[in-house]
Amino acid sequence: MKWVIKVKTNIVEHVKDKKLFTETEPIVVALSGGIDSMVLFDIIHQLNNNVIIAHVNHNKRSESIVEYKYIETMANEINIPFEGYSIEETTDNFHHESRLKRYEFFRAIAQKYHSTKIVVAHHLDDQVETVLMRIVRGTSFSGYSGIKEIRYDRNVSIIRPLMEITKEDIVEYSKENNIKFFEDSSNSEDIYTRNRFRHNIIPLLKEENPNLNKKIIQLAEYIDSANEVLEEKTKEFLKAYSMYSNVSLVDFNNLNKVLKIKVIQHMVNNTTNNTVEVSYEQYNAIIDICLSSTPNQTYSLPNTYLFVKEYDVIYIKKEVPIIPISIEVTKEGEYFVDDNKSYIFSNNKITHNYRNYFELCYNELVFPLHIRQRKNGDKMSLKIGSKKVKDILIDKKIPKSERDRLLVLTNDDVVLWIPGVKKSHQDQQNPKKLYIYEVE
């Protein structure tokens, strides 16, 4: 009985000390059928009388359907709500995709039962494996702190009450309580990274230091504490910038490297809704761009996001392809660029106060006119001589990312007007004019 008392006492005290959940609030228990989750369920069911079982069948093993049916039957016998979900393998990256679908399912079940708590069975040995794997593979600074005991995911909390319980404790508890569980046959296969660490690497490390688990947990806790300080400093720095956008390049460059990485991480997470991971090498490349004397640069991130440096600011944005625009203007009328923008060409002045407009003398006019994006070599007539459109945009400090999207009005490939930027010089001999208005 000593294992039962030890494990249960530790978890009960832990739940109460950290106020993980109450005895009556609805809790979704992620129950795979393995020894860890079955022990977790046994204990949670004793602590809480409002449990919902959520089981996911990954369809990777022949015995999966047997496990599904057993858990469903068990839930019905003890009068506990059961929710099951089957995942079909659809991509090469099944492990990642299935994890996303699994937690999406858990969140949906939590919402269905008006729960804000999802309980999963990660334990201390899982934490040791995770930290060591991340050390070898590489991760962000916060990643070295391992698995969070409590992780907030949208409107729910993912809770791991077994994080201070070892695998040995779990095995002994299951023996003394005659807990039925299913052994996942894939756990013995060394084709999986975690299994190689569990079966081969960690036993060797424990030969060097039998207290390996303790030392790794101490390292994770130390990094977690240090990361909390960095998080506070990062948020303090970024609170001056709405939506973490248009961050001052000068202020950013004055930070030390660790804080620079944290700031970039927050900017990326905020813009991408935590869907993009940035490697250490990518952080370094971005930092180098910020220190470069080149005023306008971009850096491609996964999922078609961009890090952008524009003169004295930096930000993250979704890369949107440029759609070529070429509109021929043959007479008066309204010409639509898209649903949000059009140009009105009229022989009469319009009283409406349009922000961008252009008066074109008829002696300068030869139909057709064209509305298009700028091209290499485009020039505009000025009071004295002419100037390349590219140089005009640079002088106006138009960000590089916007230059190729700007429209110009041309006559026989001569640029007459860059709406919102500059108008060409005209010979005013003819009083008759064509009035052009940008409508947005």
GIRA-V305448 format. One record per backbone hydrogen bond with DSSP energy under -0.5 kcal/mol. NH is the residue of the N-H (numbers start at 1). CO is the residue of the C=O. Records with the same first field share a line. If there is no record, write none. Layout:
NH->CO + CO
This chain:
5->1
6->2
7->3
8->4
9->5
10->6
11->7
12->8
13->9
14->10
15->11
16->12
17->13
18->14
19->15
20->15
27->50
28->117
29->27 + 52
30->28 + 119
31->29 + 54
32->30
38->34
39->35
40->36
41->37
42->38
43->39
44->40
45->41
46->42 + 43
47->43
48->44
49->23
52->27
53->81
54->29
55->83
57->85
58->56
64->61
65->62
67->63
68->64
69->65
70->66
71->67
72->68
73->69
74->70
75->71
76->72
77->73
78->74
79->76
80->75
81->51
83->53
85->55
87->57
90->88
94->92
97->93
98->94
99->95
100->96
101->97
102->98
103->99
104->100
105->101
106->102
107->103
108->104
109->105
110->106
111->107
112->108
113->109
114->111
115->110
116->26
117->26
118->157
119->28
120->159
124->162 + 165
127->123
128->124
129->125
130->126
131->127
132->128
133->129
134->130
135->131
136->132
137->133
138->134
144->140 + 141
145->142
146->143
151->158
153->151 + 156
154->152
156->153
157->116
158->151
159->118 + 157
160->149
163->160
165->162
170->166
171->167
172->168
173->169
174->170
175->171
176->172
177->173
178->175
179->174
180->178
182->33
184->182
185->183
187->184
188->185
189->186
190->188
192->189
196->192
197->193
198->194
199->195
200->196
201->196
202->197
204->200
205->201
206->202
207->203
208->204
209->205
212->209
215->211
216->212
217->213
218->214
219->215
220->216
221->217
222->218
223->219
224->220
225->221
226->222
227->223
228->224
229->225
230->226
231->227
232->228
233->229
234->230
235->231
236->232
237->233
238->234
239->235
240->237
241->238
242->240
244->241
245->242
247->314
249->312
252->248
253->249
254->250
255->252
260->256
261->257
262->258
263->259
264->260
265->261
266->262
267->263
268->264
269->265
270->266
271->267
272->268
273->269
274->269
275->272
283->279
284->280
285->281
286->282
287->283
288->284
289->285
290->286
291->287
292->288 + 289
297->295 + 309
299->307
301->305
304->301
305->301 + 302
306->317
307->299
308->306 + 315
309->297
310->308 + 313
311->295
312->310
313->310
314->247
315->308
317->306
319->304
320->318
321->319
323->321
324->322
327->371
329->327 + 369
330->328
333->345
335->343
337->341
338->341
342->439
343->335
344->437
345->333 + 343
346->344 + 435
354->352
357->355
358->436
360->358 + 434
361->359
362->432
364->361
365->362
368->329
369->329
370->410
371->327
372->370 + 408
373->325
374->406
378->375
380->387
381->415
382->385
385->383
387->380
389->378
392->388
393->389
394->390
395->391
396->392
397->394
398->393
399->397
402->399
403->399
404->400
405->402
406->402 + 403
408->372
409->417
410->370 + 408
411->414
412->368
414->411
415->379 + 413
416->409
417->409
418->422
419->417
421->418
422->418
424->416
425->381
428->426
431->429
434->360
435->346 + 433
436->358
437->344
438->356
439->342 + 437
440->438
